[in-house]
Amino acid sequence: MLEGVRESYRSGRPLEWIRVHDLPDFVYFDHSIHVAKGVGCASCHGRVDDMPLTWRVATLHMDWASTASATRQ
């Protein structure tokens, strides 16, 4: 699984990333509000530390975010 990383290091070529979330260019989320409120990364992005390959846990679309925020309150 790490051979791609090793080859990138050896060759000097950057890794090819595959987007998990492909949101429009105008979308920007300042994570500081979540950090300040104690909302952990896993709440939106899942347990990335347990994923052998990263996958999408939630859409991160506005309707999902509004529902998730209302559920936490």
CNS distance restraints for C-alpha pairs under 8 A (distance, minus, plus):
assign (resid   2 and name CA) (resid   6 and name CA) 6.38 0.50 0.50
assign (resid   3 and name CA) (resid   7 and name CA) 6.05 0.50 0.50
assign (resid   4 and name CA) (resid   8 and name CA) 6.12 0.50 0.50
assign (resid   4 and name CA) (resid  15 and name CA) 7.33 0.50 0.50
assign (resid   5 and name CA) (resid   9 and name CA) 6.27 0.50 0.50
assign (resid   5 and name CA) (resid  15 and name CA) 6.87 0.50 0.50
assign (resid   6 and name CA) (resid  10 and name CA) 6.19 0.50 0.50
assign (resid   7 and name CA) (resid  11 and name CA) 5.92 0.50 0.50
assign (resid   8 and name CA) (resid  12 and name CA) 5.53 0.50 0.50
assign (resid   8 and name CA) (resid  13 and name CA) 5.10 0.50 0.50
assign (resid   8 and name CA) (resid  14 and name CA) 5.79 0.50 0.50
assign (resid   8 and name CA) (resid  15 and name CA) 5.93 0.50 0.50
assign (resid   9 and name CA) (resid  13 and name CA) 7.19 0.50 0.50
assign (resid  20 and name CA) (resid  54 and name CA) 7.38 0.50 0.50
assign (resid  20 and name CA) (resid  55 and name CA) 6.17 0.50 0.50
assign (resid  20 and name CA) (resid  56 and name CA) 5.79 0.50 0.50
assign (resid  21 and name CA) (resid  56 and name CA) 7.00 0.50 0.50
assign (resid  21 and name CA) (resid  59 and name CA) 7.54 0.50 0.50
assign (resid  21 and name CA) (resid  60 and name CA) 7.92 0.50 0.50
assign (resid  23 and name CA) (resid  27 and name CA) 6.46 0.50 0.50
assign (resid  31 and name CA) (resid  35 and name CA) 6.34 0.50 0.50
assign (resid  32 and name CA) (resid  36 and name CA) 5.97 0.50 0.50
assign (resid  33 and name CA) (resid  37 and name CA) 6.17 0.50 0.50
assign (resid  34 and name CA) (resid  38 and name CA) 6.04 0.50 0.50
assign (resid  34 and name CA) (resid  39 and name CA) 4.91 0.50 0.50
assign (resid  34 and name CA) (resid  40 and name CA) 7.25 0.50 0.50
assign (resid  35 and name CA) (resid  39 and name CA) 5.94 0.50 0.50
assign (resid  35 and name CA) (resid  40 and name CA) 7.12 0.50 0.50
assign (resid  39 and name CA) (resid  43 and name CA) 6.80 0.50 0.50
assign (resid  40 and name CA) (resid  44 and name CA) 7.92 0.50 0.50
assign (resid  41 and name CA) (resid  45 and name CA) 5.85 0.50 0.50
assign (resid  41 and name CA) (resid  46 and name CA) 7.15 0.50 0.50
assign (resid  42 and name CA) (resid  46 and name CA) 4.05 0.50 0.50
assign (resid  42 and name CA) (resid  47 and name CA) 5.08 0.50 0.50
assign (resid  42 and name CA) (resid  48 and name CA) 7.18 0.50 0.50
assign (resid  44 and name CA) (resid  57 and name CA) 7.22 0.50 0.50
assign (resid  44 and name CA) (resid  58 and name CA) 6.50 0.50 0.50
assign (resid  44 and name CA) (resid  60 and name CA) 7.38 0.50 0.50
assign (resid  45 and name CA) (resid  56 and name CA) 7.13 0.50 0.50
assign (resid  45 and name CA) (resid  57 and name CA) 5.95 0.50 0.50
assign (resid  45 and name CA) (resid  58 and name CA) 6.98 0.50 0.50
assign (resid  46 and name CA) (resid  56 and name CA) 7.97 0.50 0.50
assign (resid  46 and name CA) (resid  57 and name CA) 5.72 0.50 0.50
assign (resid  47 and name CA) (resid  51 and name CA) 6.76 0.50 0.50
assign (resid  48 and name CA) (resid  54 and name CA) 6.29 0.50 0.50
assign (resid  51 and name CA) (resid  55 and name CA) 7.76 0.50 0.50
assign (resid  58 and name CA) (resid  64 and name CA) 7.73 0.50 0.50
assign (resid  59 and name CA) (resid  64 and name CA) 6.82 0.50 0.50
assign (resid  60 and name CA) (resid  64 and name CA) 6.02 0.50 0.50
assign (resid  60 and name CA) (resid  65 and name CA) 5.99 0.50 0.50
assign (resid  61 and name CA) (resid  65 and name CA) 6.19 0.50 0.50
assign (resid  62 and name CA) (resid  66 and name CA) 6.02 0.50 0.50
assign (resid  63 and name CA) (resid  67 and name CA) 6.26 0.50 0.50
assign (resid  64 and name CA) (resid  68 and name CA) 6.06 0.50 0.50
assign (resid  65 and name CA) (resid  69 and name CA) 5.98 0.50 0.50
assign (resid  66 and name CA) (resid  70 and name CA) 6.15 0.50 0.50
assign (resid  67 and name CA) (resid  71 and name CA) 6.12 0.50 0.50
assign (resid  68 and name CA) (resid  72 and name CA) 6.41 0.50 0.50
assign (resid  69 and name CA) (resid  73 and name CA) 6.61 0.50 0.50
